[in-house]
Amino acid sequence: MESLHQTWSPRLLAVLRVATALLFLQHGTAKLFGFPYVAYFDNLEIVSFLGIAGVIEIVGGLLVLAGLFTRPAAFILSGQMAVAYFLAHAPAGFFPLLNNGELAALYCFVFLYLAAAGAGAWSIDGLLSRDSGRRPRRDHATSHGNDTVGATQ
C-alpha cells in the first residue's frame, strides 16, 4: 500500500496544482482580456486594485500551472486570496457561504498547501531539481579526488 501512495501522491498533487491553476487563471483573463466575459470587469483599469489583482492572477496562475517557482508563486496567490476574502467578502458577514467568499477561502488554502507541498510530479520545478541532482557538485571533497563524499546528499 505504501508504494501505491508513493506512486500516486506526487501525481495527484500535480493534478490538483494544474486544475487549480487553470480554474484560477480564468479570474485573471476575465479581468484583463475579457475572457470569459464578466460585465463587472468592463472598463477595468490595469492600474487599479482589480487590475493589479488580474496581473498577479495571470502571472502566478501560469507559474503554478507550469510548476515553475511553485512554492513562492502559490504563497503569493494564497496571500492575495486572503486579502480578497477579507476586503471583498468578510465585510458582508462571517460565514463564507453567506458572504460569497467560499471560493476565495478555498483558493487561499489550496495555494497555501501548494506553497508547503510543492509542485508534485510533471513540473518544471521537478525537472530542474532532477537536473541539478545529476550534476556533480564541486566542493572541497571532490576537488581532492574523493568523489563519493561530494556526491552524497
C-alpha positions in Angstrom: 0.0 0.0 0.0 2.9 2.4 0.7 4.3 2.0 -2.8 0.8 2.9 -4.2 0.9 6.1 -2.0 4.4 6.9 -3.1 3.5 6.5 -6.7 0.2 8.4 -6.8 0.7 11.1 -4.2 3.0 13.3 -6.3 0.9 12.7 -9.4 -2.4 13.7 -7.7 -0.6 16.7 -6.2 0.3 17.7 -9.8 -3.4 17.2 -10.9 -4.5 19.4 -8.0 -1.9 22.1 -9.0 -2.9 22.1 -12.7 -6.7 22.0 -12.1 -6.4 24.8 -9.6 -4.2 26.9 -11.8 -6.5 26.5 -14.8 -9.6 27.5 -12.8 -7.7 30.4 -11.2 -6.4 31.7 -14.5 -10.0 32.5 -15.6 -10.2 35.2 -13.0 -7.2 37.0 -14.4 -8.1 36.5 -18.0 -11.7 37.7 -17.3 -10.3 40.9 -15.7 -7.6 41.7 -18.2 -8.7 40.1 -21.5 -12.5 40.0 -21.1 -12.5 36.2 -21.5 -14.6 34.7 -20.2 -16.7 37.8 -20.2 -17.8 39.3 -16.9 -19.7 42.5 -17.1 -18.4 43.7 -13.8 -14.9 44.0 -15.3 -15.9 46.3 -18.2 -13.6 49.3 -18.3 -11.2 47.9 -15.8 -8.1 49.9 -15.4 -4.8 47.9 -15.2 -3.5 50.4 -12.7 -6.3 49.7 -10.2 -6.7 47.3 -7.3 -8.6 44.8 -9.6 -6.2 45.3 -12.5 -3.2 44.5 -10.4 -5.0 41.5 -9.0 -5.6 40.4 -12.6 -1.9 40.7 -13.4 -1.0 38.7 -10.3 -3.6 36.1 -11.1 -2.3 35.6 -14.7 1.4 35.6 -13.8 1.0 33.5 -10.7 -1.5 31.2 -12.3 0.8 30.5 -15.2 3.7 29.8 -12.9 1.7 27.4 -10.8 0.3 25.8 -13.9 3.8 25.1 -15.3 5.1 24.2 -11.9 7.8 26.9 -12.0 8.7 28.7 -8.8 5.6 26.9 -7.5 6.2 27.5 -3.8 6.7 31.3 -3.8 4.1 31.8 -6.5 1.5 29.8 -4.6 2.4 31.6 -1.4 1.8 35.0 -3.0 -1.5 33.7 -4.5 -2.6 32.4 -1.2 -1.9 35.9 0.3 -3.8 37.5 -2.5 -6.8 35.3 -1.9 -6.7 36.0 1.9 -6.7 39.8 1.2 -9.5 39.4 -1.4 -11.5 37.4 1.2 -11.1 40.0 4.0 -11.6 43.0 1.8 -14.4 41.8 -0.5 -16.3 39.1 1.4 -15.8 39.2 5.1 -17.5 42.7 5.5 -20.7 41.1 4.2 -20.8 38.6 7.1 -18.9 36.0 9.0 -19.9 32.8 7.1 -18.3 32.2 3.6 -21.4 30.5 2.4 -23.4 33.7 3.1 -20.8 36.3 2.0 -19.9 34.5 -1.3 -16.3 34.1 -0.1 -16.1 30.3 -0.3 -14.1 30.3 -3.5 -11.6 32.9 -2.2 -11.2 31.0 1.0 -10.7 27.6 -0.8 -8.2 29.1 -3.2 -6.3 30.6 -0.2 -5.9 27.3 1.5 -5.2 25.2 -1.7 -2.5 27.7 -2.6 -1.1 27.6 0.9 -1.0 23.8 0.7 0.9 24.0 -2.7 3.3 26.5 -1.1 4.1 23.9 1.5 3.9 20.7 -0.6 5.5 22.0 -3.8 4.6 21.2 -7.4 4.4 17.5 -7.3 5.1 15.4 -10.5 5.1 16.8 -14.0 6.6 20.3 -13.2 9.4 22.4 -14.3 10.5 22.7 -10.7 10.8 18.9 -10.6 12.8 18.9 -13.9 15.2 21.5 -12.5 15.7 19.7 -9.2 16.4 16.4 -11.1 18.9 18.1 -13.4 20.7 19.8 -10.5 20.9 16.4 -8.7 22.7 14.8 -11.7 25.5 17.4 -11.9 28.5 16.6 -9.8 28.9 19.1 -7.0 32.2 20.9 -6.8 33.1 21.1 -3.2 36.1 20.5 -1.1 35.8 16.7 -1.1 35.5 16.4 -4.9 38.4 18.8 -5.5 40.7 16.4 -3.6 39.7 13.3 -5.6 37.2 11.9 -3.1 34.1 11.8 -5.4 31.9 9.7 -3.1 31.8 12.2 -0.3 30.8 15.1 -2.5 28.2 13.0 -4.3 26.2 12.1 -1.2 23.3 14.3 -0.1 
